[in-house]
Every structure is written in structure tokens, then in C-alpha cells.
């Protein structure tokens, strides 16, 4: 049920909210008992990153959590390359085929990270569908209150990433789903909170102040409903 919407069908860059589709595909195709090996082409300079080490072995679960909590670009890139190897399809093709199956009819995807590209965009309506598709595999509460993630890889190395959602430190009722920011997309944020017995999801795209806009919408929904 949609409680409030504005320009929900407007196609726009979505930055790292793109990674929700990367995560969905990882749940579908990458068994957690098959560790992934870090290769040179998985390394990404654009922060945030885990600073993965070539040759190390990491479980899909650890990478997925690093993507959801800290939006780690190298973790998403490693998942994207692993998906290409697993399916035999270029990641963009796999993402777009899956998007159509999920009913994301106003979306197009070009890369597993959400970097700005004319062929990488979505809508608030489609992001809502994608969030619910991921929910089938993942309870956002498991990652949505963590301010950081620290883990040891199969190879014994330790990695750490900080949460990108800054609201959770001062708002105990907010659960982070995913954040994003690029120059083209501006601020993007998907969060969740409980209103009585209902889980309310707030999706903000193209914002110059994603945290403030999220809190305004949260207050408005709480007052009206």
C-alpha cells in the first residue's frame, strides 16, 4: 500500500540503490558455501571500499552484508563478476533480464555498483518492488541497525566498513535498507520504520538532503496514518 508518493514513476539515476539488484542476484545464484576469490578486476578505487586483497577468499554472505551496510564498491564488483562467471551472461544483461521478471518496467541497469551512466536508472515505484524482492531472502533488520561491519575472510584477513546510513545512530526506530550518492543521482536513500504493526518503507531519490527528507516524510506519515 502506497501512503504518500510524488513523481514515483519518474526515471532518474539511483546511484548505489542499484546494488539492491546485485544483492538480489547474489542470493539467487551464489551459494554461501562457495567462497569467491578476489581478482585484480574486482578492485575499485571509488570509496567506500573494503580494500579487498587479490587472492583472498570471501563468502557471498559477507560481501552482501558489506554492500548493504557500507555500500562497499569492491564487494559489489566482486559479486558482479562472480555472477557473470556463474551465469555466463554479462552483468548488465543479467540485471536487465531480472529487472523485467520482477516488473521493474521503468528501470534499466548498466553496472552492479550504480555508477552514473545514461543506461542506469530507475523509479521510486520500481525500487519499492526491488526492496520487496530482496526481502524474500533477507531481513533488513539483520543489517539495518549495524553502524559498521567487521569480518574475517576465508583467507584469514580482516575487513571493516562503516555504515553509510547516518540516521540509525540517532534514530533507534529507523532501519537502514540502502543508501546511494553520485554526482548525477544526488542523494538516494531507502529506510524502514515501524508504525504500530506496519513496516513503513521510505524511498528518497534525487535529494540534496536525503537524511532530512527522510525524516520529514517519516514525520508526515506518522502524523497522517
C-alpha angles and dihedrals in degrees: 000000000000112000101178130006139169124180088345091158095048112122110229141151110276103192113201095357079086087075090071087074091047088053092047091053091047090055089050101045111018116073112214092229091064109079116212121230118227114236133187094259091057092066115103127187097199110097143269096061140150090223092236118205119230112250095023120127122226133176120242089238092059091048093048091052091048089053095048097042103034104013089234107194097201090051090053091046092051090050090048094052091045089053091052091052092045097048102028090231131113108258094241091054092048092048094050094046090050092046090057091050089052092051096250090148097162097047137091129184132205107169139014095243104052098243113168112279132146087237095054115078143113143172134250088249093055093044088056089056091048093050090054092047091055090046089067087068103026137044104217090209088070091067105011098086098043114111091196142359127226123179143157118236126227085259091057099252121134122230132184136187132178124231114261095208106088095184096074094070094062101025112060093185095057121095117197118229104169141325133201142181135177131150091254098043099036114198120352126178140168118192138164135213135171120249108189101307097338129095107224120200121202119198120190122182133178094015130156088203109027095171094050093045090050092052091048091053092045090054093046094051092046092053097045101040 
